[in-house]
Each structure stands twice: as C-alpha cells, then as structure tokens.
C-alpha cells in the first residue's frame, strides 16, 4: 500500500510538470501573438496620422507584451525537458541481509543531470 502511494505521487509530479509546461507554452504563444497583433495595429494607426497617440501606445504596449511572452515560452521548454529527465525507478536500499523481511528496493523518483 505504501509503495503504491509513493509511485502514484511520483508519477503525478512528472505529470504536473508536463501540465505546467503545456500551460506555459500556451501562455507564451498567446502573449507573443497578441503582442505582435498590438504592434501591427499600433503601427497601422501611427501611419494614418489621425490617432498617433493611440497608435504609439498600442505599439509600445504590444512590444512589451511580446517581450514578456518570450521568457515564458523559453521557461516552458526548460520545464518540459525537466519532466523528461525525471523517471521512476526502484532504487536499492542499503540494509543488511540479516535485517529480516524488508524490501531490498524502494520506489523513488530519479532526476538525471546531463554533464555535457
């Protein structure tokens, strides 16, 4: 019973990271596309020469929104790769053989760190 709950909790941790990555990707794409739309709309309004203040404001705000979406999108890639590196394995326990009927391995979550 205890090993099953550990397994379920560790699989959920990996799934939570995948869900977080999906949400971050969606948010980043929405920010970038929305910001680019504001930049284009603001540029079009600035060139009409009637509403230069509104066009300039839209242009600047759109640029800032686009720039704020880029780190969110980059972070989603890091979160996705972190979820891929996490895995569930049975790790051996270092208990003496004469200790009785104790499990020789316990379910654990491992995280591999690339060294190159």
N, C-alpha and C positions, 0 to 999 in steps of 0.2 A: 504494500500500500504506500509506504513512504517513498520507495524508489519510483513508483508511478507518478506521484505528485511532483517529484523533482523533475522527472522527464517532461511532464506537461508544462511546468513553469519555464523550463529552459527552451522548449520549442516555442512557447509564447513570446519569450524575449526576442528570438530571432524573427518571428512574425511581426512583432511590434516594430522592430527596426525596418522591416520591409514596408510596413504600412506608413511609417514616418517618412521613409524615402519617397513613397508614392505621393503623399500629401505635399512634401516639399517640392517635388518636381512639378506638380500641378500648380502650386502657388507661384513658383518661379516663372513658369511659362505664362501664366495669366498676367503677372506683373510686367514681364518683358513685352508681351504682345500689346497689353493695354497701354503701357508707356510709349511704345513705338507709335500706336494709334494717336495718342495725345500729341506726340512730337509732330507727326504728319499733319494733323488737324490744326495745330498751332502754327505751323509753317505756312499752311494754306491761308489761314486767317491773317497772318502778318503780311503776306504778299498782296492781299486785297486792299490794304491801306485804309480801310474803314475802321476796323477794330484792332488796331495794333496792340493795345494794352491786353486785351483778352488773348490774342494770339501769342504774344510774348509769354504771358503767364502759363498758357497751356503748353507751350514749347519747353519752358524751364521745368515745370512740374512733370511733364512726360519724360524728360531726360532723367530727372531724379528717380522717378518710379522705375524706369528701365535699369538704371544703375543699381537700384536696391534689389531688383529681381535676380541679378547675376550671381551675387553670393549665395542666395537661397538655392538657386539651381546647382551651383557648384557643391554646396553642402549636401544636397540630395545624392549626388554621385558618391561622396565620401560615406554617407550613411548606408547606401546600397552595398558598397564594397565591404564595409564593416559587417553587414549582415551575411555576406557571402563567406567571410572568413570565419564566422562563428560556426561551430559544429558541435554535435552531441556525441559523446563517446563514453564508454565505460573506462574510467581510469583505475589502475590498480591501487589497492591500499597497501600500506607497508605495515602489516601487523604480523606478529609471529605466527607460525603454523600451529603452535600448540594452544592458541587463544580460543579454540573452540569452533563452533559452527557460525562463524562470522563471514560475511561476504568478502570475497577476495578483490572485488572491484565495486566501485560506486558510480552511478551515473553522474556525469559532470559536463559542464559546457567548456569548450576549449576555444581559444582565440589564437589564430596563427598570425605572427608578425613577420612580414617579409623583410629579409635582411639585405636585399639588393637595392 
